Amino acid sequence: MAGRLIYLFMWGYQVSYRISIQCLARDVLKKLGAEAEAEALLVGVRSPDSQNRNQVCVEPEDGKWPLSLFDGLLAAVESTFQSHHLQDIFFGDEPSMRDKPEWMRRDSVRTSVAKALETFDLAHDVISFCGEPRRIGDYYVAPVIQIPKATFIQFPALPPKSIEEGRRGYGFRSLIHAAMYAVLHEATEELHNPDPGRFTHHSMRGAEEIIRIAAKDFLHTPGLSIEKRYIHTNLFEALNFVSSLMYEGAKGIGHIILVDPENEAVEFLAKFVEPVPFREPRWVRKILQMATTGVGIIANSQYIYGLGQLKASHNPSAQDAFTVAFVDHYHWELRCGSQVLFRSHYAEPKLPQEPFEKPAFLANYTRLFPLSSQEDGLHLWNLLLAQIRQEHGSMIVVAEDAASEAQRLSKQATNILPTRLSEELLRSVSSIDGTILLDPCGHCHAFGVILDGEANDKCTPSRGSRYNSGVRYVQEKKHRRLAIVVSDDRTVDIIPPLRRLVSRRLIERHVAAFEVANLDNYHDSRNWLDKHRFYINAEQCERINMAIARLDELPKEVGLIYFGTEKFDAHPEMEESYYSD
């Protein structure tokens, strides 16, 4: 089998190296709970002592990142190198002085590549993360990861903060930032190995380990933000240990306020004579037991100073105070003001998100119950969140025929005069067995309802009776119904399942990419479109099918693995309301 010819050649394994970075970044994002739409590219900048005809190389060289993006890159690197802040720094040891030019060269390449990608980022609504370059042959190779800007709409980062004099920075702006740079660190380390990319299996850390490293790194952000002389601590492990401990059989519920104890926004209720160090987790857990409603633990990244709270006048946008909220056994989250930055459950870091996307829930609710108002949908969304927060299982059924169903099932339910279900009433009526029956406007007609219905192919023996009774009842086709099922194991299901909203522009971007794809690069766009068949309209289906026919007819080299694609057809249930833009 003939190998693929690489015109922008840096080294023999550059393709497999790039793909391994991309796969790792996608796996990390997926395990964090974000859309795994990351893409990786490599930018190689010719070394000053090389005469290679290619000044800049890009992998992949299929034109998605055209060479024209990097016009003048060599000159930009030299300019940055000449004005680098290390030029006037003299180290006291000979090895550091020897290595200084290489440090400056690498940093100049990274800075210049990141600057060159800004135009592409703006035009394509992505954010580029540029890793540390290393020299491979004739080139300084910089690994780059790009993720959609929309990721930070769903998971907002901390706003940028101007750096005060005497500080080096305030840490990562989000767990995603920390995770992407942890991936890039692995990528840079791989460049130190002989023939990077040759052995891709286990050559870099796995996604789970990367995420834990990212969480540890991100937990430096509070310390860097609140302390002028921050000493690195492993706050992530300390908080996990504290959250895992019981105190006389009780789980820890309360919060720690990470803040400079001298901050004027702090109100102490009790100040300790001697601070308690975080390295004494059982002592910390004992203090947590005293953190009742409205009272928190005042601490910085190393010590606990007492009990207290922040003044109502405190402005969270200053990013000078963070809160660690212990919400359950071995379950805590980091917040800045009301913004949840990430959650840790049994030492597994996750991005903060509800079990379902709010826009998708509201769009699906309006589609299912067209006579309901937007306010009705919001009311049901808030009831869903309240239902999830309870410590026991429950089920809410919304039915357009709720009034007549309450009458029909009255012998196996407690009927009431139609009453708009509040969160307080929800807590009361969900404390007994049975279903809460609502109409689409959120009025409760009955509770403790024993549902009926025939078994169907959506039922499963792997789930409990509450889930299966919801499936049986909702699948009855005569009337529109929706069930929200919270099982005792905290699993949350909505029946029928919600479909996520998808960006119209993102669909079109993948369709356009597939139309011009070749046998080397069709996989990403093809796989994405195959996964999102439901959302593709008739005109796009026709274009995709033409591209499939073209790829099928292309001559294939002997030994080439080519995946055929099933013809696309517009889904009859697809409509405009499934688009997010």
Secondary structure as UniProt FT lines:
FT   TURN            12..13
FT   HELIX           14..32
FT   STRAND          39..46
FT   TURN            48..49
FT   STRAND          56..59
FT   HELIX           67..70
FT   TURN            71..72
FT   HELIX           73..82
FT   HELIX           85..88
FT   HELIX           94..116
FT   HELIX           118..124
FT   STRAND          126..130
FT   STRAND          134..136
FT   TURN            137..138
FT   STRAND          139..148
FT   TURN            149..150
FT   HELIX           151..154
FT   TURN            165..166
FT   HELIX           175..190
FT   TURN            191..192
FT   TURN            196..197
FT   TURN            201..202
FT   HELIX           207..218
FT   HELIX           220..226
FT   TURN            228..229
FT   HELIX           235..244
FT   STRAND          246..247
FT   TURN            248..249
FT   STRAND          250..251
FT   STRAND          254..259
FT   TURN            261..262
FT   TURN            264..265
FT   STRAND          266..277
FT   TURN            278..279
FT   HELIX           281..288
FT   TURN            289..290
FT   TURN            293..294
FT   STRAND          296..299
FT   STRAND          303..310
FT   TURN            312..313
FT   HELIX           316..318
FT   STRAND          321..328
FT   TURN            329..330
FT   STRAND          331..336
FT   TURN            337..338
FT   STRAND          339..345
FT   TURN            346..347
FT   STRAND          348..350
FT   HELIX           358..368
FT   TURN            370..371
FT   HELIX           374..389
FT   STRAND          394..399
FT   TURN            400..401
FT   HELIX           402..408
FT   HELIX           410..412
FT   STRAND          414..420
FT   HELIX           423..429
FT   TURN            430..431
FT   STRAND          435..438
FT   TURN            440..441
FT   STRAND          443..449
FT   TURN            457..458
FT   TURN            461..462
FT   HELIX           465..474
FT   TURN            477..478
FT   STRAND          481..486
FT   TURN            488..489
FT   STRAND          492..495
FT   HELIX           504..515
FT   TURN            519..521
FT   HELIX           523..531
FT   HELIX           533..535
FT   HELIX           538..553
FT   TURN            558..559
FT   TURN            572..573
FT   HELIX           576..578
//
